[in-house]
Amino acid sequence: MAKYRNIILALIPVLLVVVVLLIYPELLNQTAGVFLTVVAIGFAIGVLAIFMRRR
């Protein structure tokens, strides 16, 4: 179960960005929206990589 919890924790920032973009689609046209998306995806990949390495 802990294995799935780690994956869910890594996906939380991505889900937050998706929800924000659904509520404020005009953010997609701004640099901040793109930056947030890249940061969230990069963070999720980094967290997943850390958990994979720990295992």
C-alpha distance matrix in Angstrom:
0.0 3.8 5.3 5.4 6.4 9.0 10.3 10.8 12.5 14.6 15.7 16.8 20.2 20.9 20.4 22.6 25.3 25.2 25.7 28.5 30.2 30.1 31.8 34.2 34.9 37.9 35.6 35.2 38.9 38.6 37.6 35.1 33.0 32.9 32.2 29.3 27.8 28.3 26.9 23.7 23.1 24.0 21.7 18.7 19.8 20.4 17.0 15.3 18.0 17.4 13.7 14.9 17.7 15.8 13.9
3.8 0.0 3.8 5.4 4.9 6.3 8.8 9.8 10.4 12.5 14.4 15.4 18.4 19.6 19.6 21.5 24.0 24.5 25.2 27.6 29.4 29.8 31.3 33.4 34.3 37.0 34.4 34.1 37.7 37.0 35.7 33.2 31.5 31.2 30.2 27.3 26.1 26.3 24.6 21.6 21.3 21.7 19.2 16.5 17.6 17.6 14.1 12.9 15.4 14.2 10.6 12.5 15.0 12.8 11.5
5.3 3.8 0.0 3.8 5.5 5.5 6.8 9.0 10.2 11.2 13.0 14.9 17.7 18.2 18.6 21.0 23.1 23.3 24.5 27.0 28.3 28.8 30.8 32.7 33.1 35.9 33.3 32.6 36.1 35.7 34.3 32.1 30.2 29.6 28.7 26.1 24.5 24.4 23.1 20.2 19.3 19.7 17.6 14.6 15.1 15.6 12.4 10.4 12.8 12.3 8.6 9.6 12.7 11.2 9.5
5.4 5.4 3.8 0.0 3.8 5.4 5.1 6.2 8.6 9.9 10.7 12.5 15.7 15.9 15.7 18.3 20.6 20.4 21.4 24.2 25.5 25.7 27.7 29.8 30.2 33.2 30.9 30.2 33.8 33.6 32.6 30.3 28.1 27.8 27.2 24.5 22.7 23.1 22.0 18.8 17.9 19.0 17.1 13.7 14.9 16.0 12.9 10.9 14.0 14.2 10.8 11.9 15.3 14.4 12.9
6.4 4.9 5.5 3.8 0.0 3.8 5.5 5.1 6.1 8.6 9.9 10.7 13.9 15.0 14.7 16.7 19.3 19.7 20.3 22.7 24.5 24.9 26.5 28.5 29.4 32.2 29.7 29.5 33.1 32.5 31.5 28.9 27.0 27.0 26.1 23.1 21.8 22.4 20.8 17.6 17.4 18.5 15.9 13.0 14.9 15.4 11.9 11.1 14.4 13.8 10.8 13.0 15.9 14.5 13.9
9.0 6.3 5.5 5.4 3.8 0.0 3.8 5.5 5.1 6.3 8.8 10.2 12.6 13.8 14.5 16.3 18.4 19.3 20.4 22.4 24.0 25.0 26.6 28.2 28.9 31.4 28.7 28.3 31.7 31.0 29.5 27.1 25.4 25.1 23.9 21.2 20.0 20.0 18.2 15.4 15.0 15.5 12.9 10.2 11.7 11.8 8.3 7.5 10.7 10.0 7.2 9.8 12.6 11.4 11.4
10.3 8.8 6.8 5.1 5.5 3.8 0.0 3.8 5.4 5.1 6.3 8.9 11.4 11.5 12.2 14.7 16.5 16.8 18.3 20.6 21.7 22.5 24.6 26.2 26.5 29.2 26.6 25.8 29.4 29.0 27.7 25.6 23.5 22.9 22.2 19.6 17.8 18.0 16.9 13.8 12.8 13.9 12.0 8.6 9.9 11.3 8.4 6.7 10.3 11.0 8.6 10.1 13.4 13.3 12.9
10.8 9.8 9.0 6.2 5.1 5.5 3.8 0.0 3.8 5.4 5.1 6.3 9.7 10.2 9.8 12.1 14.5 14.7 15.6 18.1 19.6 20.1 21.8 23.8 24.5 27.3 24.9 24.5 28.2 27.8 26.9 24.5 22.3 22.3 21.8 18.7 17.2 18.1 16.9 13.4 13.2 15.0 12.8 9.6 12.0 13.4 10.5 9.8 13.6 13.9 11.8 13.8 16.9 16.5 16.3
12.5 10.4 10.2 8.6 6.1 5.1 5.4 3.8 0.0 3.8 5.5 5.4 8.1 9.9 10.2 11.5 13.9 15.1 15.8 17.6 19.6 20.6 21.9 23.5 24.5 27.0 24.2 24.2 27.7 26.8 25.6 22.9 21.2 21.4 20.3 17.1 16.3 17.0 15.1 11.8 12.4 13.5 10.6 8.3 11.2 11.7 8.4 9.1 12.7 12.3 10.8 13.5 16.1 15.4 16.1
14.6 12.5 11.2 9.9 8.6 6.3 5.1 5.4 3.8 0.0 3.8 5.7 6.9 7.9 9.6 11.2 12.6 13.9 15.5 17.1 18.4 19.8 21.6 22.7 23.3 25.5 22.6 22.2 25.6 24.7 23.3 20.9 19.2 18.8 17.7 15.0 13.7 13.9 12.2 9.2 9.0 10.0 7.5 4.6 7.5 8.4 5.8 6.3 9.9 10.3 9.6 11.8 14.4 14.6 15.4
15.7 14.4 13.0 10.7 9.9 8.8 6.3 5.1 5.5 3.8 0.0 3.8 5.7 5.3 6.2 8.7 10.2 10.6 12.3 14.4 15.5 16.5 18.5 19.9 20.3 22.9 20.3 19.7 23.3 22.9 22.0 19.7 17.4 17.2 16.9 13.9 12.1 13.2 12.3 8.6 8.4 10.7 9.1 5.9 8.9 11.0 9.2 9.1 12.6 13.8 13.0 14.6 17.5 18.0 18.4
16.8 15.4 14.9 12.5 10.7 10.2 8.9 6.3 5.4 5.7 3.8 0.0 3.9 5.5 5.1 6.2 8.8 9.9 10.5 12.3 14.3 15.3 16.6 18.2 19.2 21.8 19.1 19.3 22.8 22.1 21.4 18.7 16.6 17.2 16.6 13.2 12.2 13.9 12.5 8.8 10.0 12.3 10.0 8.1 11.7 13.0 11.0 11.9 15.4 15.8 15.1 17.4 20.0 20.0 20.8
20.2 18.4 17.7 15.7 13.9 12.6 11.4 9.7 8.1 6.9 5.7 3.9 0.0 3.8 5.4 5.0 6.3 8.7 9.9 10.6 12.3 14.2 15.4 16.2 17.2 19.3 16.3 16.5 19.9 18.8 17.8 15.0 13.2 13.8 12.9 9.4 8.9 10.6 8.9 5.3 7.6 9.8 7.7 7.0 10.7 11.9 10.8 12.4 15.3 15.9 16.1 18.3 20.5 20.9 22.2
20.9 19.6 18.2 15.9 15.0 13.8 11.5 10.2 9.9 7.9 5.3 5.5 3.8 0.0 3.8 5.4 5.2 6.2 8.7 10.0 10.6 12.3 14.4 15.2 15.4 17.8 15.1 14.5 18.1 17.7 17.0 14.8 12.2 12.3 12.3 9.3 7.3 9.3 9.0 5.3 5.9 9.3 8.6 7.1 10.1 12.4 11.9 12.5 15.4 16.9 17.0 18.5 21.0 22.0 22.8
20.4 19.6 18.6 15.7 14.7 14.5 12.2 9.8 10.2 9.6 6.2 5.1 5.4 3.8 0.0 3.8 5.5 5.0 6.1 8.6 9.8 10.5 12.4 14.1 14.7 17.6 15.4 15.2 19.0 19.0 18.9 16.6 13.7 14.5 15.0 11.7 10.0 12.7 12.5 8.8 9.7 13.1 12.1 10.3 13.4 15.7 14.6 15.0 18.3 19.5 19.1 20.7 23.5 24.1 24.6
22.6 21.5 21.0 18.3 16.7 16.3 14.7 12.1 11.5 11.2 8.7 6.2 5.0 5.4 3.8 0.0 3.8 5.5 5.2 6.2 8.6 9.9 10.7 12.1 13.5 16.0 13.5 14.2 17.8 17.2 17.2 14.4 11.9 13.5 13.7 10.0 9.5 12.6 11.8 8.6 10.8 13.7 12.4 11.6 15.1 16.7 15.7 16.9 20.0 20.8 20.7 22.8 25.3 25.6 26.6
25.3 24.0 23.1 20.6 19.3 18.4 16.5 14.5 13.9 12.6 10.2 8.8 6.3 5.2 5.5 3.8 0.0 3.8 5.4 5.1 6.1 8.5 9.9 10.2 10.9 13.1 10.4 10.7 14.2 13.7 13.7 11.2 8.4 9.8 10.4 7.0 6.2 9.7 9.7 7.1 9.2 12.2 11.9 11.7 14.6 16.4 16.3 17.5 20.2 21.4 21.9 23.5 25.8 26.7 27.8
25.2 24.5 23.3 20.4 19.7 19.3 16.8 14.7 15.1 13.9 10.6 9.9 8.7 6.2 5.0 5.5 3.8 0.0 3.8 5.5 5.1 6.1 8.7 9.8 9.8 12.8 11.1 10.6 14.4 14.9 15.5 13.6 10.2 11.3 12.9 10.1 8.1 11.6 12.5 9.8 10.6 14.2 14.3 13.2 15.9 18.3 18.1 18.6 21.4 23.1 23.1 24.4 27.1 28.1 28.8
25.7 25.2 24.5 21.4 20.3 20.4 18.3 15.6 15.8 15.5 12.3 10.5 9.9 8.7 6.1 5.2 5.4 3.8 0.0 3.8 5.5 5.0 6.3 8.6 9.8 12.9 11.6 12.3 15.9 16.2 17.3 15.0 11.8 13.9 15.3 12.1 11.1 14.8 15.1 12.3 13.8 17.2 16.7 15.7 18.8 20.9 20.3 20.9 24.1 25.3 25.1 26.8 29.5 30.1 30.7
28.5 27.6 27.0 24.2 22.7 22.4 20.6 18.1 17.6 17.1 14.4 12.3 10.6 10.0 8.6 6.2 5.1 5.5 3.8 0.0 3.8 5.4 5.1 5.9 7.9 10.3 8.5 10.1 13.3 13.2 14.4 11.9 9.1 11.8 13.1 10.1 10.1 13.8 14.0 12.0 14.1 17.2 16.8 16.6 19.7 21.4 21.1 22.3 25.2 26.2 26.5 28.4 30.7 31.4 32.5
30.2 29.4 28.3 25.5 24.5 24.0 21.7 19.6 19.6 18.4 15.5 14.3 12.3 10.6 9.8 8.6 6.1 5.1 5.5 3.8 0.0 3.8 5.4 5.0 5.0 7.8 6.5 6.9 10.4 11.1 12.8 11.1 7.6 9.9 12.2 10.0 9.1 12.9 14.1 12.5 13.8 17.0 17.5 17.3 19.7 21.9 22.2 23.0 25.6 27.2 27.6 29.0 31.4 32.5 33.4
30.1 29.8 28.8 25.7 24.9 25.0 22.5 20.1 20.6 19.8 16.5 15.3 14.2 12.3 10.5 9.9 8.5 6.1 5.0 5.4 3.8 0.0 3.8 5.7 5.7 9.3 9.4 9.7 13.0 14.3 16.3 14.8 11.4 13.5 15.9 13.7 12.5 16.2 17.4 15.3 16.4 19.9 20.2 19.4 21.9 24.4 24.2 24.7 27.6 29.2 29.2 30.5 33.3 34.2 34.8
31.8 31.3 30.8 27.7 26.5 26.6 24.6 21.8 21.9 21.6 18.5 16.6 15.4 14.4 12.4 10.7 9.9 8.7 6.3 5.1 5.4 3.8 0.0 3.8 6.2 9.0 9.3 11.0 13.7 14.5 16.8 14.9 12.0 15.0 16.9 14.5 14.3 18.1 18.8 16.9 18.7 21.9 21.8 21.4 24.2 26.3 26.0 26.9 29.8 31.1 31.2 32.8 35.4 36.1 36.9
34.2 33.4 32.7 29.8 28.5 28.2 26.2 23.8 23.5 22.7 19.9 18.2 16.2 15.2 14.1 12.1 10.2 9.8 8.6 5.9 5.0 5.7 3.8 0.0 3.8 5.5 5.8 8.1 10.3 10.9 13.6 12.0 9.5 12.6 14.7 13.0 13.2 16.8 17.7 16.6 18.4 21.3 21.6 21.8 24.4 26.3 26.5 27.6 30.2 31.5 32.1 33.7 36.0 36.9 38.0
34.9 34.3 33.1 30.2 29.4 28.9 26.5 24.5 24.5 23.3 20.3 19.2 17.2 15.4 14.7 13.5 10.9 9.8 9.8 7.9 5.0 5.7 6.2 3.8 0.0 3.8 5.3 5.7 8.0 9.9 12.7 12.1 9.1 11.4 14.3 13.2 12.6 16.0 17.7 16.8 17.9 20.9 21.8 21.8 24.0 26.2 26.8 27.6 29.9 31.7 32.3 33.5 35.9 37.2 38.1
37.9 37.0 35.9 33.2 32.2 31.4 29.2 27.3 27.0 25.5 22.9 21.8 19.3 17.8 17.6 16.0 13.1 12.8 12.9 10.3 7.8 9.3 9.0 5.5 3.8 0.0 3.8 5.2 5.6 7.3 10.7 10.7 8.6 11.0 13.8 13.5 13.6 16.6 18.3 18.1 19.5 22.0 23.1 23.7 25.7 27.6 28.5 29.6 31.7 33.4 34.3 35.6 37.7 39.1 40.3
35.6 34.4 33.3 30.9 29.7 28.7 26.6 24.9 24.2 22.6 20.3 19.1 16.3 15.1 15.4 13.5 10.4 11.1 11.6 8.5 6.5 9.4 9.3 5.8 5.3 3.8 0.0 3.8 5.3 5.2 7.9 7.1 4.9 7.9 10.2 9.8 10.4 13.3 14.7 14.8 16.4 18.7 19.7 20.6 22.6 24.3 25.3 26.6 28.5 30.1 31.2 32.6 34.5 35.9 37.3
35.2 34.1 32.6 30.2 29.5 28.3 25.8 24.5 24.2 22.2 19.7 19.3 16.5 14.5 15.2 14.2 10.7 10.6 12.3 10.1 6.9 9.7 11.0 8.1 5.7 5.2 3.8 0.0 3.8 5.5 7.7 8.1 5.2 6.3 9.7 9.9 9.3 11.8 14.1 14.3 15.0 17.4 19.1 19.7 21.2 23.3 24.6 25.5 27.3 29.2 30.4 31.4 33.3 35.0 36.2
38.9 37.7 36.1 33.8 33.1 31.7 29.4 28.2 27.7 25.6 23.3 22.8 19.9 18.1 19.0 17.8 14.2 14.4 15.9 13.3 10.4 13.0 13.7 10.3 8.0 5.6 5.3 3.8 0.0 3.8 6.9 8.7 7.3 8.0 11.0 12.3 12.2 14.1 16.4 17.2 18.0 20.0 21.8 22.8 24.1 25.9 27.6 28.6 30.1 32.0 33.5 34.4 36.1 38.0 39.3
38.6 37.0 35.7 33.6 32.5 31.0 29.0 27.8 26.8 24.7 22.9 22.1 18.8 17.7 19.0 17.2 13.7 14.9 16.2 13.2 11.1 14.3 14.5 10.9 9.9 7.3 5.2 5.5 3.8 0.0 3.8 5.4 5.6 6.8 8.8 10.3 11.3 12.9 14.6 15.9 17.3 18.7 20.3 21.8 23.3 24.6 26.3 27.8 29.1 30.7 32.4 33.6 35.1 36.8 38.4
37.6 35.7 34.3 32.6 31.5 29.5 27.7 26.9 25.6 23.3 22.0 21.4 17.8 17.0 18.9 17.2 13.7 15.5 17.3 14.4 12.8 16.3 16.8 13.6 12.7 10.7 7.9 7.7 6.9 3.8 0.0 3.8 5.5 5.3 6.0 8.6 10.0 10.6 12.1 14.2 15.5 16.2 18.0 20.0 21.1 22.1 24.1 25.8 26.7 28.2 30.3 31.4 32.5 34.3 36.2
35.1 33.2 32.1 30.3 28.9 27.1 25.6 24.5 22.9 20.9 19.7 18.7 15.0 14.8 16.6 14.4 11.2 13.6 15.0 11.9 11.1 14.8 14.9 12.0 12.1 10.7 7.1 8.1 8.7 5.4 3.8 0.0 3.8 5.5 5.0 6.0 8.5 9.8 10.3 12.0 14.1 15.0 16.0 18.1 19.8 20.6 22.0 24.1 25.3 26.5 28.4 29.9 31.1 32.5 34.5
33.0 31.5 30.2 28.1 27.0 25.4 23.5 22.3 21.2 19.2 17.4 16.6 13.2 12.2 13.7 11.9 8.4 10.2 11.8 9.1 7.6 11.4 12.0 9.5 9.1 8.6 4.9 5.2 7.3 5.6 5.5 3.8 0.0 3.8 5.4 5.2 6.2 8.7 9.9 10.6 12.3 14.1 15.2 16.6 18.4 19.8 21.1 22.6 24.3 25.7 27.2 28.6 30.2 31.7 33.3
32.9 31.2 29.6 27.8 27.0 25.1 22.9 22.3 21.4 18.8 17.2 17.2 13.8 12.3 14.5 13.5 9.8 11.3 13.9 11.8 9.9 13.5 15.0 12.6 11.4 11.0 7.9 6.3 8.0 6.8 5.3 5.5 3.8 0.0 3.8 5.5 5.1 6.2 8.6 10.0 10.7 12.1 14.1 15.5 16.6 18.1 20.0 21.2 22.4 24.3 26.0 26.9 28.4 30.3 31.9
32.2 30.2 28.7 27.2 26.1 23.9 22.2 21.8 20.3 17.7 16.9 16.6 12.9 12.3 15.0 13.7 10.4 12.9 15.3 13.1 12.2 15.9 16.9 14.7 14.3 13.8 10.2 9.7 11.0 8.8 6.0 5.0 5.4 3.8 0.0 3.8 5.4 5.2 6.1 8.6 10.0 10.4 12.0 14.2 15.3 16.1 18.1 19.9 20.8 22.2 24.3 25.5 26.6 28.4 30.3
29.3 27.3 26.1 24.5 23.1 21.2 19.6 18.7 17.1 15.0 13.9 13.2 9.4 9.3 11.7 10.0 7.0 10.1 12.1 10.1 10.0 13.7 14.5 13.0 13.2 13.5 9.8 9.9 12.3 10.3 8.6 6.0 5.2 5.5 3.8 0.0 3.8 5.5 5.1 6.0 8.5 9.7 10.3 12.1 14.2 15.0 16.2 18.2 19.7 20.9 22.5 24.1 25.5 26.8 28.7
27.8 26.1 24.5 22.7 21.8 20.0 17.8 17.2 16.3 13.7 12.1 12.2 8.9 7.3 10.0 9.5 6.2 8.1 11.1 10.1 9.1 12.5 14.3 13.2 12.6 13.6 10.4 9.3 12.2 11.3 10.0 8.5 6.2 5.1 5.4 3.8 0.0 3.8 5.5 5.2 6.1 8.4 9.8 10.7 12.3 14.1 15.4 16.6 18.2 20.0 21.4 22.5 24.3 25.9 27.3
28.3 26.3 24.4 23.1 22.4 20.0 18.0 18.1 17.0 13.9 13.2 13.9 10.6 9.3 12.7 12.6 9.7 11.6 14.8 13.8 12.9 16.2 18.1 16.8 16.0 16.6 13.3 11.8 14.1 12.9 10.6 9.8 8.7 6.2 5.2 5.5 3.8 0.0 3.8 5.5 5.3 5.9 8.4 9.9 10.6 12.0 14.1 15.4 16.3 18.2 20.1 20.9 22.3 24.2 25.9
26.9 24.6 23.1 22.0 20.8 18.2 16.9 16.9 15.1 12.2 12.3 12.5 8.9 9.0 12.5 11.8 9.7 12.5 15.1 14.0 14.1 17.4 18.8 17.7 17.7 18.3 14.7 14.1 16.4 14.6 12.1 10.3 9.9 8.6 6.1 5.1 5.5 3.8 0.0 3.8 5.6 5.1 5.9 8.5 9.9 10.3 12.0 14.1 15.1 16.2 18.3 19.7 20.8 22.3 24.4
23.7 21.6 20.2 18.8 17.6 15.4 13.8 13.4 11.8 9.2 8.6 8.8 5.3 5.3 8.8 8.6 7.1 9.8 12.3 12.0 12.5 15.3 16.9 16.6 16.8 18.1 14.8 14.3 17.2 15.9 14.2 12.0 10.6 10.0 8.6 6.0 5.2 5.5 3.8 0.0 3.8 5.5 5.1 6.2 8.6 9.8 10.5 12.3 14.1 15.3 16.6 18.3 19.9 21.2 22.8
23.1 21.3 19.3 17.9 17.4 15.0 12.8 13.2 12.4 9.0 8.4 10.0 7.6 5.9 9.7 10.8 9.2 10.6 13.8 14.1 13.8 16.4 18.7 18.4 17.9 19.5 16.4 15.0 18.0 17.3 15.5 14.1 12.3 10.7 10.0 8.5 6.1 5.3 5.6 3.8 0.0 3.8 5.4 5.1 6.2 8.6 10.0 10.6 12.2 14.3 15.6 16.4 18.3 20.1 21.3
24.0 21.7 19.7 19.0 18.5 15.5 13.9 15.0 13.5 10.0 10.7 12.3 9.8 9.3 13.1 13.7 12.2 14.2 17.2 17.2 17.0 19.9 21.9 21.3 20.9 22.0 18.7 17.4 20.0 18.7 16.2 15.0 14.1 12.1 10.4 9.7 8.4 5.9 5.1 5.5 3.8 0.0 3.8 5.5 5.1 6.1 8.6 9.9 10.4 12.3 14.4 15.2 16.4 18.3 20.1
21.7 19.2 17.6 17.1 15.9 12.9 12.0 12.8 10.6 7.5 9.1 10.0 7.7 8.6 12.1 12.4 11.9 14.3 16.7 16.8 17.5 20.2 21.8 21.6 21.8 23.1 19.7 19.1 21.8 20.3 18.0 16.0 15.2 14.1 12.0 10.3 9.8 8.4 5.9 5.1 5.4 3.8 0.0 3.8 5.5 5.0 6.1 8.5 9.8 10.6 12.4 14.1 15.3 16.6 18.6
18.7 16.5 14.6 13.7 13.0 10.2 8.6 9.6 8.3 4.6 5.9 8.1 7.0 7.1 10.3 11.6 11.7 13.2 15.7 16.6 17.3 19.4 21.4 21.8 21.8 23.7 20.6 19.7 22.8 21.8 20.0 18.1 16.6 15.5 14.2 12.1 10.7 9.9 8.5 6.2 5.1 5.5 3.8 0.0 3.8 5.4 5.2 6.1 8.5 9.9 10.7 12.2 14.2 15.4 16.8
19.8 17.6 15.1 14.9 14.9 11.7 9.9 12.0 11.2 7.5 8.9 11.7 10.7 10.1 13.4 15.1 14.6 15.9 18.8 19.7 19.7 21.9 24.2 24.4 24.0 25.7 22.6 21.2 24.1 23.3 21.1 19.8 18.4 16.6 15.3 14.2 12.3 10.6 9.9 8.6 6.2 5.1 5.5 3.8 0.0 3.8 5.5 5.1 6.1 8.6 10.0 10.4 12.1 14.2 15.4
20.4 17.6 15.6 16.0 15.4 11.8 11.3 13.4 11.7 8.4 11.0 13.0 11.9 12.4 15.7 16.7 16.4 18.3 20.9 21.4 21.9 24.4 26.3 26.3 26.2 27.6 24.3 23.3 25.9 24.6 22.1 20.6 19.8 18.1 16.1 15.0 14.1 12.0 10.3 9.8 8.6 6.1 5.0 5.4 3.8 0.0 3.8 5.5 5.1 6.2 8.8 9.8 10.5 12.3 14.4
17.0 14.1 12.4 12.9 11.9 8.3 8.4 10.5 8.4 5.8 9.2 11.0 10.8 11.9 14.6 15.7 16.3 18.1 20.3 21.1 22.2 24.2 26.0 26.5 26.8 28.5 25.3 24.6 27.6 26.3 24.1 22.0 21.1 20.0 18.1 16.2 15.4 14.1 12.0 10.5 10.0 8.6 6.1 5.2 5.5 3.8 0.0 3.8 5.4 5.1 6.4 8.7 10.0 10.7 12.6
15.3 12.9 10.4 10.9 11.1 7.5 6.7 9.8 9.1 6.3 9.1 11.9 12.4 12.5 15.0 16.9 17.5 18.6 20.9 22.3 23.0 24.7 26.9 27.6 27.6 29.6 26.6 25.5 28.6 27.8 25.8 24.1 22.6 21.2 19.9 18.2 16.6 15.4 14.1 12.3 10.6 9.9 8.5 6.1 5.1 5.5 3.8 0.0 3.8 5.4 5.2 6.1 8.6 9.9 10.7
18.0 15.4 12.8 14.0 14.4 10.7 10.3 13.6 12.7 9.9 12.6 15.4 15.3 15.4 18.3 20.0 20.2 21.4 24.1 25.2 25.6 27.6 29.8 30.2 29.9 31.7 28.5 27.3 30.1 29.1 26.7 25.3 24.3 22.4 20.8 19.7 18.2 16.3 15.1 14.1 12.2 10.4 9.8 8.5 6.1 5.1 5.4 3.8 0.0 3.8 5.5 5.1 6.1 8.6 10.0
17.4 14.2 12.3 14.2 13.8 10.0 11.0 13.9 12.3 10.3 13.8 15.8 15.9 16.9 19.5 20.8 21.4 23.1 25.3 26.2 27.2 29.2 31.1 31.5 31.7 33.4 30.1 29.2 32.0 30.7 28.2 26.5 25.7 24.3 22.2 20.9 20.0 18.2 16.2 15.3 14.3 12.3 10.6 9.9 8.6 6.2 5.1 5.4 3.8 0.0 3.8 5.5 5.2 6.2 8.7
13.7 10.6 8.6 10.8 10.8 7.2 8.6 11.8 10.8 9.6 13.0 15.1 16.1 17.0 19.1 20.7 21.9 23.1 25.1 26.5 27.6 29.2 31.2 32.1 32.3 34.3 31.2 30.4 33.5 32.4 30.3 28.4 27.2 26.0 24.3 22.5 21.4 20.1 18.3 16.6 15.6 14.4 12.4 10.7 10.0 8.8 6.4 5.2 5.5 3.8 0.0 3.8 5.4 5.0 6.3
14.9 12.5 9.6 11.9 13.0 9.8 10.1 13.8 13.5 11.8 14.6 17.4 18.3 18.5 20.7 22.8 23.5 24.4 26.8 28.4 29.0 30.5 32.8 33.7 33.5 35.6 32.6 31.4 34.4 33.6 31.4 29.9 28.6 26.9 25.5 24.1 22.5 20.9 19.7 18.3 16.4 15.2 14.1 12.2 10.4 9.8 8.7 6.1 5.1 5.5 3.8 0.0 3.8 5.5 5.3
17.7 15.0 12.7 15.3 15.9 12.6 13.4 16.9 16.1 14.4 17.5 20.0 20.5 21.0 23.5 25.3 25.8 27.1 29.5 30.7 31.4 33.3 35.4 36.0 35.9 37.7 34.5 33.3 36.1 35.1 32.5 31.1 30.2 28.4 26.6 25.5 24.3 22.3 20.8 19.9 18.3 16.4 15.3 14.2 12.1 10.5 10.0 8.6 6.1 5.2 5.4 3.8 0.0 3.8 5.4
15.8 12.8 11.2 14.4 14.5 11.4 13.3 16.5 15.4 14.6 18.0 20.0 20.9 22.0 24.1 25.6 26.7 28.1 30.1 31.4 32.5 34.2 36.1 36.9 37.2 39.1 35.9 35.0 38.0 36.8 34.3 32.5 31.7 30.3 28.4 26.8 25.9 24.2 22.3 21.2 20.1 18.3 16.6 15.4 14.2 12.3 10.7 9.9 8.6 6.2 5.0 5.5 3.8 0.0 3.8
13.9 11.5 9.5 12.9 13.9 11.4 12.9 16.3 16.1 15.4 18.4 20.8 22.2 22.8 24.6 26.6 27.8 28.8 30.7 32.5 33.4 34.8 36.9 38.0 38.1 40.3 37.3 36.2 39.3 38.4 36.2 34.5 33.3 31.9 30.3 28.7 27.3 25.9 24.4 22.8 21.3 20.1 18.6 16.8 15.4 14.4 12.6 10.7 10.0 8.7 6.3 5.3 5.4 3.8 0.0
